[in-house]
């Protein structure tokens, strides 16, 4: 019996081979010659019928609807025949964009029940619904899934109008047709589904929605269409707890964020699985414009904290974005949150110190606050001295000017001795006393606080002196080089006797003129830096630390500008002497510019953020 079945199947394959070209070309006469053979039994190894082949092979503009009609007339069972993947003729028509075939197939479903009573007409509607709901075996794709995936708008229109009440649920990949349209950016397909379907499902993988993926794509057109529909979820959360507002805040899509807030402000108060709101997300990424919009529209959302107990100020100071810090410090409402602690007892001030920078100018800030580890801001810098490296003394000086000194609560070890080495102090030249003080090499007792102050001042003085010497060397070198360049100008001088003897040959060259101006600026700025250094050294009074840092900063700016002017002078001089070969001049200038830009980028990325 099994052998007979196998032989029959082989015969069918052989028959299909002989009729395959006729099926592809739509040769009706060829099949009429085999009218005795049931057409639904002529199959390929994958179970495709002659109409599967015809619809698949023929391009959209060459499909012969007459062939489809004649074959269905000869064998009506072909209408419902699916291949081994569970794909019907409607699936094939939808996938390949044959709108006229799709329309005809749906009409054929109703044809058997036309001109009958209401009950039979209901059966016709049921047959159409059954056809629309038929899904492939593994992928669970309906015909509408196929049409949306391939962006066939006409087929989508026909399928959705055939039964507008169908919700069109998800396939095996958890994708609904509406979700697929949004994720792929097919705005017209999405609009057609929304306009034709009564209650289309909009969910996708990981509990995401069509609106959420439209936000991710930054597609304002689709977002507007979805927000206009009352049937669509506006602030549904995905598996990570993120709403469309979270994603708009994350990517900085301010226009879409405003649209979302206009429709549903409650989204600003929804937190993800870590307790982060959209404002927290924006703050952690330094999205200042998003923060402004959220704080203006939903000011009370600023009070919300995540599961670590951190509010918006914690995220801002942890990130260290200048504009974001300025925004929150200038907001009077956020002043109430300036001293709030997270689960570790860290305030925004302490978090800023953890990240290696210090900036806190707010009348309500508690500068002496300690966290649960008994560290204040100065303690944190000392404990993490290896992280901050050369910036340690500079940060400590900032704290000192605000009267913030190390608390030293954890300096006493288990044997009741001062463990100053833990805080980066020097333990070789002093020893602990029983009362908690210290003695120097001569046995003179001094308090731990005074010893620490002395060590800090010496360290800061050494750093400043070393910096001053480096500045003097750099400024002097630049001044020397630019002075010499002023008398050894590129291109040389006019040697012939006459009124122009001794003048620069390239005087009328634009690049040469730029060289002269930039070289002069460089020498002038570097000379000012040297003069500032000499004036400071010969001062009759000892300036305070704040004034010294101010003058040091001024010299650094002068030297930086002088160096940039010197580089500009070099490039201008190179262009002047290579004016006859423009390509070589551009190449010669491009190399140092590219190297300087790269080094600048590396320096900025490696420096401590503010």
Protein Blocks (a to p, Z undefined) as FASTA:
>chain_A
ZZmmmmmmmmmmmmmmmmmmmmmnopaklmmmmmmpcfklmccfkopafklmmmmmpcfk
lccfklmmmmmmmmmmlmmpccfkopafklmmmmnopaklmmmmmmmmmmmmgoiafklm
mmmmmmmmmmmmpccfklopafklmmmmnopaklmmmmmmmommbgoiadfkopafklmm
mmnopaklmmmmmmmpmbdcfbdehhiafklmmmmnopaklmmmmmmpmkbcfkbccfko
pafklmmmmnopaklmmmmmmmommlmmpccfkopafklmmmmnopaklmmmmmmmmmml
mmpccfkopafklmmmmnopaklmmmmmmpmklmmmmmpccfkopafklmmmmnopacdd
dfkbcfkbccfkopafklmmmmmmmmnmmmmmmmmmmmmmnopacfklmmpcfkopacfk
lnopafklgccdfkopacdfkopacdfklmmmmmmmmmmmmmmmmmmmmmmmmmmmmmmm
mmmmmmmcghiaafbgcjkgoiafklmpmklmmmmmmmmmmmmmmmmmmmmmmmmmmpcb
dcdfklmmmmmmmmmmmmmmmmmmmmmmmmmmmmmmmmmmmmlmmmmmmmmmmmmmmmmm
mmmmmpccZZ
